[in-house]
Amino acid sequence: MIKIACTLALAASVAASRADDGWVSIFDGETLKGWTNSKGGEVQEGAWVAEDGVLHRKAKGGDLYSAREYADFEFRWEWKISPKGNSGVKYRVTQYGNQLLGPEYQVLDDAHPDGAKSVKRQAGSLYDLLAANDKKKLNPVGEWNSSRVVVKGKHLQHYLNGELVVDVVVGSDRWKEAHKKSKFKGKEDFAHNASGRIYLQDHGDEVWYRKLEIKELK
């Protein structure tokens, strides 16, 4: 009983510590609560499975969207991908005509055809805009990677396994040059919105996510 009480006390202490420093979990580890489909409707488990702290895209189930919108924030998570698998984490997702779009942190086995097509579509990259830099360290397929996105104003940063791999300001000359060469070139205001939802992509392959935590920045 003493051991159990100590364990519970430690868990409570960790949770309190995370709350105190601003980090909040947006995945409870056991359900899809807090996540919706593109129209804001409830998502039933089956294709996406929440179990033992892991969110697993097991079969075709559509993309997951955070129920809430976020403006300036840090978002961190861990992920692993299936062989030649493809997924992604989009943020500040909003409506562009009949599409829901946002900057994308690419989650990929770089052996996937998209990775072979362009380094701007490989893991850690800002999808189709900027490739991850030479500090990138990607773990082998089937092993967990840690990622973080920092979004403040128009400043976007991607981290992979502790290294800053993308750093850009929306609207800067570097951004404009990348944008006009990307698939988003027809959308002049792409990524200029100040807030939006977070989106976990169902790209047809198995992917696993865990420890999804966000800290809103003032």
C-alpha positions in Angstrom: 0.0 0.0 0.0 2.9 2.4 0.8 4.4 1.7 -2.6 1.2 2.4 -4.4 0.6 5.6 -2.4 4.1 6.8 -3.3 3.6 6.0 -7.0 0.3 7.9 -7.0 1.9 10.8 -5.2 4.8 10.9 -7.8 2.3 10.8 -10.7 0.4 13.7 -9.1 3.5 15.6 -8.6 4.6 15.2 -12.2 1.2 16.2 -13.5 1.2 19.3 -11.2 4.7 20.2 -12.4 3.6 20.0 -16.1 0.5 22.1 -15.3 2.7 24.7 -13.6 5.1 25.1 -16.5 2.3 25.4 -19.0 2.4 22.1 -20.8 -1.0 20.4 -21.3 -1.6 17.0 -22.8 -4.0 17.0 -25.8 -4.2 13.2 -25.9 -5.3 11.3 -22.7 -3.6 8.1 -23.8 -6.8 6.0 -23.8 -9.5 7.8 -25.9 -10.0 10.1 -28.8 -11.5 12.8 -26.6 -10.4 16.2 -27.8 -10.0 15.1 -31.4 -12.6 15.5 -34.2 -13.1 14.9 -37.9 -12.7 17.7 -40.4 -16.3 18.9 -39.7 -15.8 18.9 -35.9 -17.7 15.7 -35.4 -16.9 12.9 -33.1 -14.4 10.2 -34.2 -15.1 6.6 -33.3 -12.2 4.3 -32.4 -11.4 1.5 -34.7 -9.2 2.9 -37.5 -7.5 5.2 -35.0 -6.9 3.3 -31.8 -6.0 4.9 -28.5 -4.4 2.4 -26.1 -1.7 2.4 -23.4 -0.7 6.0 -24.1 -0.3 5.5 -27.9 -2.5 6.8 -30.7 -2.2 4.4 -33.6 -3.5 5.0 -37.1 -4.3 1.3 -37.8 -6.6 1.5 -40.8 -8.3 4.1 -43.0 -10.1 6.4 -40.7 -9.6 10.0 -42.0 -7.5 12.8 -40.5 -7.8 13.8 -36.8 -8.2 17.5 -35.9 -7.8 19.1 -32.5 -11.2 20.3 -31.2 -9.5 23.6 -30.3 -7.7 26.2 -32.3 -4.3 27.4 -31.2 -2.4 30.7 -31.9 1.1 30.9 -30.5 2.4 27.7 -29.0 5.0 25.0 -28.6 3.7 21.5 -29.5 5.8 18.4 -28.8 5.2 14.8 -29.4 6.8 11.4 -30.2 6.2 9.3 -33.3 7.2 6.3 -35.2 6.3 5.3 -38.8 5.8 2.0 -40.7 8.2 1.0 -43.5 7.9 3.5 -46.4 5.1 5.1 -44.4 3.8 8.6 -44.7 1.9 10.9 -42.3 2.2 14.4 -41.0 1.4 17.0 -38.4 -0.2 20.2 -39.6 -0.8 23.2 -37.5 -2.7 26.5 -37.7 -5.0 24.6 -40.0 -7.7 26.7 -41.5 -10.1 26.9 -44.5 -8.7 27.8 -47.9 -11.7 27.6 -50.3 -12.8 24.0 -50.0 -9.6 22.8 -48.4 -8.3 22.7 -44.9 -4.6 23.5 -44.9 -1.8 24.5 -42.7 2.0 24.3 -42.5 3.0 20.6 -42.2 5.7 19.0 -40.1 6.5 16.0 -42.3 6.3 12.6 -40.6 7.8 10.1 -43.0 10.1 7.1 -43.6 12.4 8.9 -46.0 12.4 5.8 -48.2 8.8 6.7 -49.1 8.4 7.9 -52.8 7.6 11.4 -51.5 10.9 11.5 -49.7 12.7 10.3 -52.9 10.9 13.0 -54.9 12.2 15.9 -52.8 14.1 16.6 -49.6 11.4 19.2 -48.9 9.1 16.3 -48.3 11.3 14.3 -46.0 10.9 13.8 -42.2 11.1 17.0 -40.2 10.8 19.3 -43.2 8.2 22.0 -43.6 6.3 20.1 -46.3 7.0 21.1 -49.9 8.5 24.5 -48.7 11.8 23.9 -46.8 13.9 20.9 -46.2 15.2 19.9 -42.8 18.8 21.2 -42.5 22.0 19.1 -42.0 21.5 18.9 -38.2 18.7 16.4 -38.8 19.0 13.1 -37.0 16.3 10.6 -37.9 15.9 7.3 -36.0 15.4 4.1 -38.0 11.9 3.0 -39.0 10.1 1.4 -36.1 11.9 3.5 -33.5 10.4 6.5 -31.7 11.4 10.0 -32.8 10.8 13.2 -30.7 9.5 16.3 -32.5 8.6 19.8 -31.5 7.0 22.8 -33.3 7.4 26.3 -32.0 5.0 28.9 -33.6 5.1 32.5 -32.5 3.6 35.2 -34.6 4.9 34.4 -38.1 8.0 32.6 -36.8 7.9 28.8 -37.4 10.5 26.3 -36.0 10.7 22.5 -36.4 12.8 20.4 -34.1 13.7 16.7 -34.6 15.3 14.6 -31.9 16.5 17.8 -30.1 17.9 19.6 -33.1 16.5 22.7 -34.8 16.0 21.6 -38.4 13.7 24.3 -39.8 13.6 28.0 -38.9 11.7 30.5 -41.0 9.5 33.6 -40.8 6.3 33.6 -42.9 6.4 36.5 -45.3 10.2 36.8 -45.3 12.2 36.8 -48.6 13.2 33.2 -47.9 9.6 32.3 -47.3 8.4 34.0 -50.5 11.0 32.2 -52.5 10.1 28.8 -51.1 6.3 29.6 -51.4 6.4 30.4 -55.1 8.1 27.1 -55.8 5.7 25.0 -53.7 2.3 23.4 -54.3 0.8 26.3 -52.2 1.9 29.0 -54.6 -1.7 29.6 -55.8 -2.7 30.6 -52.2 -1.0 33.9 -51.5 -2.1 34.0 -47.9 -1.0 30.5 -47.1 0.1 30.3 -43.4 -0.5 34.0 -42.7 -3.4 33.2 -40.4 -2.7 33.7 -36.7 -4.5 30.6 -35.4 -5.9 27.2 -36.4 -6.3 23.6 -35.5 -3.7 20.9 -35.2 -4.1 17.9 -37.6 -2.8 14.4 -37.6 -2.7 13.0 -41.1 -4.1 9.7 -42.3 -2.1 9.2 -45.4 -2.9 5.6 -45.8 -0.1 4.1 -43.8 0.4 3.0 -40.2 1.8 5.6 -37.8 2.0 5.8 -34.0 1.9 9.0 -31.9 2.3 9.5 -28.1 3.1 12.2 -25.5 1.2 14.9 -27.5 1.6 18.0 -25.3 1.1 21.7 -26.0 2.1 24.9 -24.3 0.3 28.1 -25.3 2.6 31.2 -25.5 1.5 34.6 -24.4 
